[in-house]
Amino acid sequence: MKNALLKFNTFFLALLVVVTVGCASVDYDYPREESFSPDTSKTQNTYFGRYSATELPKHPAGMSGFMLLGDGVEAFAARLMMADWAQQTLDAQYYLLTDDVIGYAFIASLLKAADRGVRVRLLLDDMLTQGYDLGMVALDSHPNIELRVFNPFTSRTFRPFDLPKFSRLNRRMHNKSFTVDNQLTLIGGRNIAGEYFGARADLNFGDLDVVALGPVVEDVSVMFDEYWNSSGALPVPAFAKSSKQSSSELEIFRARVKEKIDAAVAGVYVDALGEDYMRLLMEESDRIEWANYKLIYDAPSKAILGEDSVKPYIIEDIESAIRQGEKELILVSPYFVPLKAGEAFFQELVDRGMDVIIVTNSLAANNHGAVHSGYAPSRNRLLEMGVRLYEVKSQGISQEYERVGHENSRATLHTKAFLVDRSKLFIGSFNWDPRSININTEMGVLIDSPELGKVATRNFDLKLDEKTYEVVLNDKGQLRWIDRSGDNELVLNKEPDTSWWKRFTTGFMGILPIKSQL
């Protein structure tokens, strides 16, 4: 009996330790200092400041310069190049940063900048940082780096303990921006992970970013400062501490970063990255298009439970911009769940005589089956009202990474963009789904540029038949998928490249009451 009690007590104490550690508190009142982006007059002598000073007078006041980054390797090279040439400040805001080689290379670029004396501010959403606390403590210990997390989980080791806090933790910061010296910014749909930059052999995402200079940079910096200084952004010491001296922790972390990068310093991908880096550094500004713009974003209060949003949600600006169109809307959204409100909006556009073309992931290409279950019921209604619907193939986008040997990887569309009348382009983090509309914070830029519209349209038209299936209704009202990539048109009568089990489980998820969360 005593042995049994002893074993029970030992088990109970062990469980208590786990629960206590798992429920470690977050100090929401932890003191934090406000900080802001520098005035552009104080960074005009930086590398990118001098470049902007040369280019801005050539164009009408208020315009900004934009360069599209569709290729993932080039998009990562652009981030490395910007970090390498930063001289005063570097601000990065992301939903996801993984511990793969891309994540470590990104962190290494921040460390290099900080070692040169650049002030680095890194703001991460806390949704996918489990297990990162020690690394964040180490990085934050650098005298020139401050790291904050947005809407942190209370439990740092076992997040199911936070289920009672679902209403708060369900709201996430989905914004993505990278700004140097308040003179050059890079925004779009990419997080920091291998699949966003063509660096994985098994899976790659097709995505789109834009590099920008001019007044839009200051607008992005204002947005970043709002999030950085919001009540939802907490410094690392508010939730994680280390028992070691900060200098020791940082050196251990540096060694781990170096080890991860050294393991990947050779190969086709690294060669391609170096080539793109040098081309971006040396090429002239002929790829930059100057245009009027509007930066749109949700206030951080949208994702902070109990705080009233201080501005309308981003969906209002998006719908307003689309309603200004007269002829055509091309909408690209990897996660597309329109629900009744979205269907009514697209019906309104069709009734006004606009051609509506929607591109999203096929079931085989979608990395979130639950999202597809929310989208699938809308297909018939959208097609019946006259919307043209295209679904990206699971191998379609991966062909773009042939130069790095990843042309056989599974592909997923991740671009979040739309084009109105082939002259107004949106690029950002916004998916047309309930989560982006009502729950998460999002951002993007509306660019009035027929020239960029031509570039986007040309790429769209060239890739549509090769990389997508057109979804249609036959004369019996049944869904069919048309493949026009070959010499002869192929008509498929079920979700392409999927098993019966995949179709069954997705259909089952469709009957669950989860659409508002997708």
N, C-alpha and C positions, 0 to 999 in steps of 0.2 A: 504493500500500500504506500509506504513511504517513497519507494522508488518511482511508483506511478505519479505521486504528487510532485516529486522532484522533477521528473520529466515534463510534467504539465507546466510547472513553474518556469522551467528553463525555456520551454516553447513559448509561453506567454511573454516572458521577458524579451525573447528574441523578436517576437511579433511586435511588441511595444517599441523596440528600437527601430524596426523597419518603418512602422507607422509614424514614429516621431521624426525620423529622418525624411520620410516621404512627405510629411506635412510641414516641412521647414517653412517658416513664415517669410513673407515678403514685407519689407518695411516701406509702405506707401508714403510715409512721411519723411523718408530719408532726405536730408538736405541736398539740394541740387542747385547749381548756379546756372542761370540763363546764359546762353552764348548765342552769337549771331554771325551770319556771314559778313565778311568785310565789305565795306563800300568799294565799288569798282574803281573809284579814284585812287584807292590805296593799293590796287593790284594791277594798275595799268602798265607797270614796268615789268610784269612777269612775261614769260614766254607767250602765253596765250593772250595776255593783255595787249602786248605789242601787235600781235596778229590781228586782234579785233580792232584795234585803233587804226590799222591800215585798211581794213575791209569796210568798216561801218560807214565812213564818209562817202563811199561809192554808191550807196543805196538810200532810198527815201527813209526819212526818220520813222522810227517805230517798227521797221522791218527787222527780221532776224534771218540768219542763214541756217539752212537745214541740209543734212546729208543722210540718206537712208543707208542702213546697215542690215541687209538681208542675210548675208553669209555669216554663219556662226563663228567661224575661225576669225574672220575680219572683225567681228563685233567684240571678241575677247581681246584681240590685238589692240583695238582702239582703247579699251579700258586700261591695258598695261601701258600703252603709250601716254595716255593722259596722266596716269599716276607717276610715271617716270619724269614727266616734265612739269609736274606741280611744283610750285615754289613757296606758296604761303598757306593755302588751305585745301583740304580735300574732304568733301562730304559725300557719304554713300548711304543709301536707304534701300533696303531689300527685304522681301518677304522670306526668302530662302537663301541660305549659304551652306553648302554641304561640305563634308570633310573628305572629298575626293581630290584628285590632283588639281582640278580647276579651282576649287575652293582654297586649297593651300597656296596655289600660285597667286590668287587674288590677295590673300592675306599677306603674302610675301611682298607684293607691290605696295601695300599700305605700310608695312614695316620699313621698307626702303625709303618711302617718302617721309615717314616720321623721323627716321634716323638723320635725314637731311635737315630737319627742323620744321617740316610742314606740320601744321595742326590738322590732325585727322579726327573726324567725327564719324562713327559708324553706328547706324541705327538699324536694328534687326527686329522683325516681328519674332515673338517667342514661340510660335506654333511648332516649329521644327528644330528647336535648339536643344532638345533633351540630350544629356551627356556632354554638352559643350561648356558647362560652367567653369571648369578649371582652365580651359583654353581661353574663355572670355576674361577670366580673372587675370591671366597672364598677359593677354593683349592689352587690357585696360591699364595694366601697371606701367606701360610705357609712358614716359612723361609727356609725350606729344600725341597720345592717342586716348580718346575717350569713347567708350562703347556704352550704348544704352539699348535696352530691349523694350519693345512696345507690348503692353498688356501681358505681363509675365504670369506664368502659372505659379501658384503657391507651392505645389509639390515639385521638387526639382529632380526626384529620382523615380517616382511612380505616379504618373499623371492621372490614372483613374481615380486617385484620391480627390481630384479636383472636379469630379462629375457634378457635385452639388452646385458648383459655380459655373455651370454650363452657359447660362445666359450671358455672363460677362465674357467668358473665354471663347465663346463662339464667334466673337467679333474680332476680326484680324486686320492688320495693316498690310495691304496688298501692293502698295506703291513701290516704284522702282526708279531710282535716280542716282546719278553719279556726276558730281560737279567739282570742277577744279578752279580754284582762285576766283570764283564767282565770274569767270570769263568764258568757260566752255562747259557744256553739260551734255549728258547722254541719258536719254530716257527711252522707255519702250516696254516690251513684254518679258524680257529675259531676267530670270533669277541667276544666281551664281552657282552653277552645277554643270558637270560635264555634258549632260544631254542638251543643254541650251547652246552649246558652242561646238557641236560636232566632234566631241572628244571621246565618245563612248562607242564601242564596237557593237553593242547590243540594242541601243535605243538612242534616237536623236529627235529633237524637236525642231520644227520649222518655225522661226520667229522673226520679229522685226523690231529694230531699234532705230533711233535717229540721234545723230550728233548735232548740236545746235550752238550757235554763238549769237551775240546781240542781246537785246532787251529780254528775250525769253529766259536767259540764264538767271537774271535777277529774280524773275518770277518763280523759277524753280527753287532758288535759294530761299525766297520768302516762304514757300511751301515747306521746305525742309525745316526751317527755323520754327515754324508753327508746330510741326510734329515733335521736333527735338525738345522744345520747351513746354510741351503739353503735359498734363497730369498723367497721361498714359505711358510716357517714356521714362523708364527708371534706370538709374546708374547701376552698374554691376554690383557694387557693395551693398545695394539694397536687398539683394537676394542671394549673393554668393560671396564666400570669403575663402581665403587660402591660409593654411597654417604655416606655409613657407614664406621666406622673405620674397618680396615682389621681384627683386632682381634675379634671384635664383629661379623663380617660376618662369620668368620671361625667357631666360636662357634655355631652360628645358624646352619651352615651347618653340623657340627659334630652331633648336636642334631637330625637333620633330617636323617642323615645316620644311627644313632643308632636306631631311631624309626623304620625305614624300616627293619633293620636287626632283631631287637627284635621281630617283628611280625612273623618272620619265623625261630626262633631258635629251634623249635621242629618239629618233623616229620620224616618220612622215609628218605626223601632226605638228611636232615642234618645228620642223623645217617650214611647213606652210605658215605657221604662226609668225615665225621670224620674217618671212617674205612679206606678209601682210603688214606687219609692224613697220617695216622700212618703207613700204609703199605709202602707207598712211602718213608717215613722217615727212616724206619727200615730195609727195604729189602736190600739184597746184590745186587751186580752189574750184576747178571746173565742175566738180560733182556737187558743189554747194549751191542750192537754190535759195534765193532771197524772197521772202514772202511775208505778208501779214499773218498773224496767228492769234490764237487765244489758248492760254494754258488753263485747263479745267481740272479741278480736283475736289475730293470730299474733304471736309474739315476733319481733323482727328477726333473731334467729339462724336462723330458718327459711330466710332468703334469703342467709345468709353461709356459704359453703362451708367446711367444716372445723369449724364450731361446732355443738355439740349444741343442739337446741332446748330451752329451759328450761321450756317449757310445752306442753301438747297443742295440736295444730293446731285451728284454728277449726272445722273440720268436725265435731269431736266435740261442741262446744257446740250447733252447728246441728242435728245429728241428735238430740241429747238433747232439745232444745226441741220438735222436731217429734214425737218419740215421745210426748211428754206430751199430744198431741192425741187426741181421741176421735172427732170427726165429719168434719173436713174439713181439707185442706191446699190452699191456692192458692199455687203457686210461680211466680214470674216471674223468668226468667233469660235474658238475651239470648243468651248463649253457653252452650248446654246440651249437655253430652256426658256422659251418665250412666255409660257403660261397664257392665260386668257388675255391679260393686259397687253402683252407683246403681240399676240395674234391680232387684236383689235387695232393696234398701232400700224402693223403692216397692211392690214385691210384698208385703213385710211389712206395710206400711200398709194396702194394699187387703185383705189377708187378715184384718186386724183390724177391717174394716168401715169404714175411712175413705174418703171421697170424695177422690180426688187429681186436681187440675186443674193442668195445667202450661201456661204461656204462654211462648213463645219466638219468635224471628224466623223468618219464612219465608225460603226461599232468596233470593227477590228483595230482601228487606229486610236480610238479613245482610251486614254489611260485611266479614266474614271467611269466604270460601267454604270454607276448610279446616275451620273449626269446624263448618259445616253438614255436611260430609262425615263428621265424627265422630259427629254426632247422628243423621243419617238412618237408619242401620241399626237404631237402637233403637226407631223409631216403631212398627213392627209389633208388637214384643214388648210395648211399653207399652200399646198399644191392646188387645191380646189379654188382658192381665191386668186391664183395666178402667179404666185411667187415661184421663181426658179431656184431649185435646191440642188446643191452639190456637196458630196461627202468625200473627204480626202482618203486616199488609199493608205493601207498600212505600210506600204513600201514606197509610196510616191515621193515623199520629201527626201528620203535617205539618199537618193541618187545624187543630190546636190553635194554630198560629202565623199564623192568618189576620189577626189584628190587626196584625201587623208585615209583612204582605204576602208571607209565605213559605209560604202554604198549598199551593203546588204543588211544594215541594221533596221530594226523596226522603227517606223516613223510616226510621229504624232504632230498634228498641227497645233501650234501654240500662239500664232500671230493673232493679235487683237487690234483690228483696224477696220475702218470703213471709208468709202469714197463716194462722195455725193456729186453727181453730174460731172464726174471725172475731173473735178477741179478743187474740191475741198476734201482734204485727207485728214483722218484721225489716226493717231498711233498712241497706244498706251497700254494700261494694265486691265482695262475693263472688259469683262466677258458679259455677253447678253444673257444673264441668268439671275435668279433671285438673290444669290449671294453677293454678286457685285452691285446689284441695284439697291438692296436693302440692308445688308449686313456688314460687308467689308468696306474699307476705304479704298478708293481707286483714284487714278490720275490719268491724264493724257493731254495731248496737244492737238488742236485743230489748226490746220495749215491751209491757207488759201493760196493754192499754187497749181495752175494748169500744167506747169512743167513737171512737177512731182506727180501730178495726176497721170500724166502721160507715161512716166516711168513705171508707176504702179500698175497702170492698165496694161502696158506692154507685157510686164512680167505675169500678170494675171491671165491674159489671153493666151500667152505662150504655154502656160503650165496647166490650164484648166482640163483639157482633154487627156493629157498625159498622166496627171496626178490625181484626178478625181473621178468619181462616178456621178453622173447626173441621175437624180432620183425623180421618177415620173410615176404617173398613174396610168394603168392600162384602161381599156374600154370598160372593164368591170370594176374599176375603182380600186384595183390592187396595186401595191407598191412594186416597182421594178427599178433595177439599177442598170444604167447603160454605161458600158465601158467603151470609149472611143480611142483608146491608146494604140490599137493595132490597125491593120489595114481594113479589117471588117468590124463593124459595130457588133458588140456582144451584149445581149440582154440577160440579166440575172434575175431570178425570181425570189431570192432570199438575201439576207444581209451578207455581203461578200466576205470571204475569208474568215468565217466564223464557224464554230462547232455548234451542234444543237444545244449543248450544255451552256455555252456562252449566251445563246439567244434565250434559253429558258431562264437562267438566273437574272438576266437583264430584264426580261418580262416580269419576273416575280418582283423585282425591286420597284417596278413601275406601279404596283398596286399598294406599296407602302406609303404612309402619309409623310413623305419626306421632301416633297417638291419645293417647299418654301425654303429648305436649307441647301438646295443644290446650287 
